[in-house]
Amino acid sequence: MKELREIVKAYDAAVQQGKKTALAAVVHLDGSSYRRPGARMLVNDEGELTGAISGGCLEGDALRKAMFALSQQQSKLVTYDTSDEDDMTIGIQLGCAGVIQVLFEPINPNHPANPIQLLRRALAIRQHAVLVTLFDLSDKRNVQPGTCMLLEADGHLSGSQPFPALQNDLTDEMKQVLQTGKSVFRQFTGEGWAITAFIEYLQPSVSMVVVGAGNDAIPMMQFADTLGWDVRVVDGRNTHARPERFASACQVLVSKPELVLEQLPMDERTVFVMMTHNYNYDLAMLRALLPTRTPYIGMLGPKKKLERMLDELRTGGVEVTEEMLEKVYGPAGLEIGAETPEEIALSIIAEIQGVLTGTKGGQLKCKTDVIHARSATQISIKKING
């Protein structure tokens, strides 16, 4: 989400300065690539880039394609075949072994539901959402409808698409993606036409609450901020929990532990890291957090400390279920030999990322399969009647 925020910010600045812009987006991938479908980059008419669609190997050519789309004021679909060893295919040496489809869309600032406005709305709401991008793989000379519809978790639908016969089926697919939480690709076919849809699942930013405002909380906040996570810092000490010490945090709260959750927004993307080094404060926070929807409660310190806390909670009449224990991580972090506050923060942030994505955090060199499942980008065909 951080990259999307930067794109929207850059677009607003370009509009204010009277510059034209185009959005480049990876809309499909067959094989391997540094960036996955959904990667985006904004280009203005002075050649300034925000975001990225590759590790740097496509950006030069993509800039030229974006400028062409701007000059024509028409969306263009471009194929980059990085599996072709002939450099002349796109004029640059690549090595990802994938076929990448990139859509270039000139942005009309007067259109109320242009791609940037849809992205802006997705960022403004703290909801899961589904974004639809339509493109024609069968003939790239045809009109490319582009980024056109956004469905929010509360059912609100923004934008429109140019195929009336497609509306009901496409909306049903969007609702299904909201339920499964996985992006899909569909090719819809009718009498004499075919269109491919990238139905993209968007999640809210991670919201991380650092419970403890000691010096070791500062690198934790800095790592999370780099990732674009929303960071909140909580402590009972007003000498430590000061906004000037945590400048990039969106909230710095001084509170008793039993009152903390009343003052914080919370959902299933909110995670907690307990690092007050105060046993009683952490114990009270753990008691409050166990029944919540948070997927991650990280506890700094030795395992014996956590076991003592859980025993004390049980003795005090708290029912600690297996489901509750599954979201408690203590000691927090991946085993990477971390010792310094910065190394510990890195290990905990990496563990949280793994928990949220459902991955183990092992070494990629030991992985016997591809990094990203090929099935995730398979295009299924659906016949539309009418």
C-alpha positions in Angstrom: 0.0 0.0 0.0 2.9 2.4 0.6 3.8 2.4 -3.2 0.1 3.1 -4.0 0.1 6.0 -1.5 3.3 7.4 -3.2 1.7 7.1 -6.6 -1.4 9.0 -5.5 0.7 11.7 -3.9 2.8 12.0 -7.0 -0.3 12.2 -9.2 -1.8 15.0 -7.1 1.5 16.9 -7.4 1.6 16.4 -11.1 -2.0 17.6 -11.5 -1.3 20.7 -9.4 1.7 21.5 -11.7 -0.3 20.9 -14.9 1.6 17.8 -15.9 0.0 14.8 -17.7 0.4 11.4 -16.2 0.1 7.7 -17.2 -0.2 4.7 -15.0 1.8 1.5 -15.9 0.6 -1.7 -14.2 1.7 -5.3 -14.4 -1.6 -7.0 -15.3 -0.5 -10.5 -16.0 2.6 -12.7 -15.7 3.4 -16.1 -17.1 6.5 -17.4 -15.5 8.9 -15.5 -13.3 9.4 -11.8 -12.7 10.8 -9.6 -9.9 7.4 -7.8 -9.5 4.0 -9.5 -9.5 0.7 -8.5 -11.1 -0.5 -5.4 -9.3 2.8 -3.7 -9.4 2.3 -0.1 -10.6 4.3 2.9 -11.7 3.2 6.5 -12.4 4.9 8.4 -15.2 4.5 12.1 -15.9 5.2 13.9 -19.1 8.5 15.1 -17.9 9.7 11.5 -17.4 9.5 11.4 -13.6 8.8 7.9 -12.3 7.0 6.9 -9.0 6.8 3.2 -8.1 8.2 0.3 -10.1 7.0 -2.5 -12.3 10.3 -4.5 -12.2 13.6 -4.6 -10.5 14.8 -1.7 -12.8 15.2 -3.7 -16.0 11.9 -2.6 -17.6 11.6 0.9 -16.4 13.6 2.5 -19.3 11.5 1.0 -22.0 8.4 1.4 -20.0 9.0 5.1 -19.8 9.1 5.3 -23.6 5.9 3.3 -23.9 4.2 5.5 -21.3 5.2 8.6 -23.2 3.7 7.1 -26.4 0.5 6.3 -24.6 0.4 9.9 -23.3 1.0 11.3 -26.7 -1.8 9.1 -28.2 -4.0 9.6 -25.1 -4.9 5.9 -25.5 -4.2 2.9 -23.3 -1.6 0.4 -24.6 -0.9 -3.2 -23.6 2.7 -4.2 -24.0 4.3 -7.7 -23.7 7.8 -8.1 -22.3 9.1 -11.6 -23.0 12.0 -12.0 -20.6 12.3 -15.7 -21.4 13.4 -14.8 -24.9 17.2 -14.9 -25.1 17.2 -12.6 -28.2 17.9 -9.1 -26.7 16.4 -7.5 -29.8 12.9 -8.5 -28.6 12.8 -5.5 -26.3 16.3 -4.2 -26.7 17.5 -4.9 -23.2 19.0 -7.9 -21.4 16.7 -9.5 -18.9 16.8 -12.8 -17.1 13.6 -13.4 -15.2 12.2 -16.0 -17.6 8.7 -14.7 -17.7 6.2 -13.1 -20.1 5.0 -9.9 -18.5 1.9 -7.9 -19.6 2.1 -4.2 -18.8 -0.9 -1.9 -19.3 -0.2 1.8 -19.9 -3.2 4.1 -19.1 -3.2 7.8 -19.6 -5.0 9.4 -16.7 -7.8 11.9 -17.4 -7.9 14.1 -14.3 -11.5 15.2 -15.2 -12.8 11.6 -15.0 -14.3 11.0 -11.5 -13.5 7.3 -11.6 -10.1 7.3 -13.3 -7.6 4.6 -12.1 -6.0 7.0 -9.6 -9.3 7.9 -8.1 -10.2 4.3 -7.6 -6.8 3.6 -6.0 -7.4 6.7 -3.8 -10.7 5.4 -2.6 -9.2 2.0 -1.9 -6.5 3.7 0.2 -9.0 5.9 2.1 -11.1 3.1 3.4 -9.7 0.6 5.9 -11.5 -2.3 4.2 -10.6 -5.2 2.0 -11.5 -4.3 -1.6 -11.4 -5.7 -5.1 -10.1 -3.8 -8.1 -10.8 -4.8 -11.7 -8.5 -4.1 -14.7 -9.8 -5.2 -18.1 -7.5 -5.8 -21.1 -7.6 -7.5 -24.5 -4.9 -10.1 -24.9 -6.3 -11.4 -28.2 -5.6 -8.1 -30.1 -3.5 -5.4 -28.4 -4.6 -2.9 -31.1 -8.1 -3.0 -29.7 -9.3 -0.6 -27.1 -8.0 -1.5 -23.6 -10.6 -0.7 -21.0 -8.1 -0.6 -18.2 -8.6 -0.1 -14.5 -12.4 0.4 -14.2 -14.2 -0.9 -11.1 -13.7 -1.1 -7.3 -15.8 -3.2 -4.9 -15.5 -2.5 -1.2 -16.1 -5.0 1.6 -19.3 -3.2 2.5 -20.7 -3.7 -1.0 -20.1 -0.2 -2.4 -19.2 -0.4 -6.1 -17.3 2.4 -7.9 -16.6 2.9 -11.6 -18.0 1.1 -14.6 -17.0 -1.1 -17.5 -18.0 -1.0 -21.2 -19.5 -4.5 -21.6 -23.2 -4.6 -20.3 -23.4 -8.4 -20.8 -20.4 -8.8 -18.5 -21.7 -6.8 -15.5 -23.4 -9.5 -13.5 -20.7 -12.2 -14.0 -17.9 -9.7 -13.3 -19.6 -8.5 -10.1 -20.1 -12.0 -8.9 -16.4 -12.8 -9.5 -15.5 -9.6 -7.5 -17.6 -10.8 -4.6 -16.0 -14.2 -4.7 -12.5 -12.7 -4.6 -13.6 -10.7 -1.6 -14.5 -13.9 0.1 -11.4 -15.9 -0.8 -8.9 -13.1 -0.4 -7.1 -14.2 -3.6 -6.7 -12.3 -6.9 -7.8 -14.2 -10.0 -7.6 -13.9 -13.8 -10.7 -14.5 -15.9 -11.1 -14.4 -19.7 -14.7 -13.6 -20.5 -15.9 -14.6 -24.0 -19.0 -13.7 -25.9 -20.2 -13.7 -29.5 -17.3 -12.1 -31.4 -15.5 -10.7 -28.4 -13.1 -11.7 -25.5 -11.8 -9.7 -22.7 -9.4 -10.6 -19.8 -10.0 -9.4 -16.3 -7.4 -9.0 -13.6 -9.6 -9.2 -10.5 -7.2 -7.9 -7.8 -7.6 -8.4 -4.1 -6.5 -5.4 -2.1 -5.8 -5.5 1.7 -5.5 -2.6 4.1 -2.1 -1.6 5.4 -0.7 -3.5 8.3 -1.4 -1.7 11.6 1.3 -2.4 14.1 0.9 -1.4 17.8 4.2 -1.3 19.7 3.5 -1.7 23.4 6.5 0.0 25.0 8.2 3.2 24.2 11.8 2.4 25.2 14.7 3.1 22.9 14.4 -0.4 21.4 10.9 0.5 20.0 12.4 3.2 17.7 14.0 0.8 15.2 10.8 -1.3 15.3 8.8 1.8 14.3 11.4 2.7 11.6 11.3 -0.7 9.9 7.5 -0.8 9.9 7.4 2.7 8.5 9.7 1.7 5.7 7.2 -1.0 4.8 4.4 1.5 4.8 2.7 0.0 7.9 0.7 2.2 10.2 2.5 2.4 13.5 1.1 3.2 17.0 3.2 3.4 20.1 1.7 2.8 23.6 3.2 3.1 27.0 2.2 4.0 30.5 5.1 6.4 30.9 4.6 9.9 29.6 8.4 10.4 29.8 8.8 7.8 27.1 5.7 7.9 25.0 6.3 11.3 23.4 5.4 12.2 19.8 8.8 13.8 19.2 10.5 10.4 19.9 8.3 8.6 17.4 7.8 11.2 14.7 6.5 8.8 12.0 4.0 7.0 14.2 0.4 7.9 13.5 -0.5 7.7 17.2 1.5 7.9 20.4 -0.6 6.9 23.4 0.0 7.2 27.2 -2.4 4.9 28.9 -3.1 2.3 31.5 -3.0 -1.2 29.8 -6.7 -2.0 30.6 -7.7 1.2 28.7 -5.5 0.8 25.6 -7.9 -1.1 23.3 -10.6 1.5 23.9 -8.4 4.1 22.2 -7.1 2.2 19.2 -8.7 1.2 15.9 -8.4 -2.6 15.5 -9.1 -5.2 12.9 -7.7 -8.5 11.6 -4.7 -6.6 10.1 -3.7 -5.1 13.5 -0.7 -6.7 15.2 0.9 -6.1 18.6 4.5 -6.3 19.8 4.9 -6.3 23.6 8.2 -4.6 24.6 7.6 -2.6 27.7 10.0 -4.7 29.8 7.4 -4.3 32.5 5.9 -7.6 33.5 2.7 -6.3 35.0 1.9 -4.0 32.1 2.6 -6.8 29.6 0.5 -9.2 31.6 -2.5 -6.8 31.6 -2.1 -6.2 27.9 -1.9 -9.9 27.1 -5.1 -10.5 29.1 -6.9 -7.8 27.0 -5.5 -9.0 23.7 -6.1 -12.8 23.9 -9.9 -12.5 23.0 -9.4 -10.1 20.2 -9.1 -10.7 16.4 -5.4 -9.7 16.2 -3.4 -12.4 14.3 -0.2 -11.7 16.1 0.9 -10.9 19.7 4.6 -10.8 19.9 6.2 -11.0 23.3 9.8 -9.9 23.9 11.8 -11.8 26.5 12.4 -15.5 27.4 9.8 -18.2 26.9 9.6 -18.8 30.7 8.2 -15.2 31.1 5.4 -16.0 28.7 4.7 -19.3 30.3 4.5 -17.6 33.7 2.1 -15.0 32.3 -0.2 -17.7 30.8 -0.2 -19.7 34.1 -1.1 -16.6 36.0 -3.9 -15.8 33.7 -5.3 -19.3 34.0 -5.0 -19.2 37.8 -6.9 -15.9 37.7 -9.8 -17.5 35.8 -9.0 -16.6 32.2 -9.7 -19.4 29.8 -6.7 -19.6 27.4 -7.8 -21.6 24.4 -5.6 -23.2 21.7 -6.9 -20.7 19.2 -5.7 -17.9 21.4 -2.3 -19.5 21.9 -1.8 -19.8 18.1 -1.5 -16.0 17.8 0.9 -15.6 20.6 4.6 -15.5 19.6 7.1 -15.6 22.4 9.9 -15.1 22.2 9.0 -12.9 19.3 11.0 -13.0 16.0 12.7 -15.3 13.6 15.9 -17.1 14.6 18.5 -15.0 12.7 21.0 -14.5 15.5 19.6 -11.1 16.4 21.2 -9.3 19.3 21.0 -5.5 18.8 17.7 -3.6 18.9 17.9 -3.1 15.1 18.5 -6.8 14.5 15.7 -7.8 16.9 13.3 -5.4 15.2 14.2 -7.0 11.8 13.6 -10.5 13.1 10.2 -9.5 14.6 9.0 -7.6 11.5 10.0 -10.5 9.3 8.1 -12.9 11.5 5.0 -10.7 11.4 5.2 -10.6 7.6 5.4 -14.4 7.5 2.4 -14.8 9.8 0.3 -12.4 7.7 1.2 -14.1 4.5 1.0 -17.6 5.8 4.6 -18.5 5.1 7.3 -20.1 7.3 10.1 -17.7 6.9 12.7 -20.3 5.7 15.5 -19.8 3.2 14.5 -19.5 -0.4 17.5 -21.5 -1.5 16.0 -24.5 0.3 12.7 -24.2 -1.5 12.2 -27.0 -4.0 9.3 -25.3 -5.8 9.1 -21.9 -7.5 8.8 -18.9 -5.2 5.3 -18.0 -6.4 2.8 -20.7 -7.4 2.2 -20.6 -11.2 -1.5 -21.4 -10.6 -2.0 -18.0 -9.1 -1.7 -16.4 -12.6 -3.6 -18.9 -14.6 -6.4 -17.4 -16.8 -9.6 -19.4 -16.7 -12.2 -18.9 -19.4 -15.8 -18.1 -18.8 -18.5 -18.0 -21.6 -20.9 -15.1 -21.3 -24.4 -15.5 -22.8 -25.9 -12.4 -24.3 
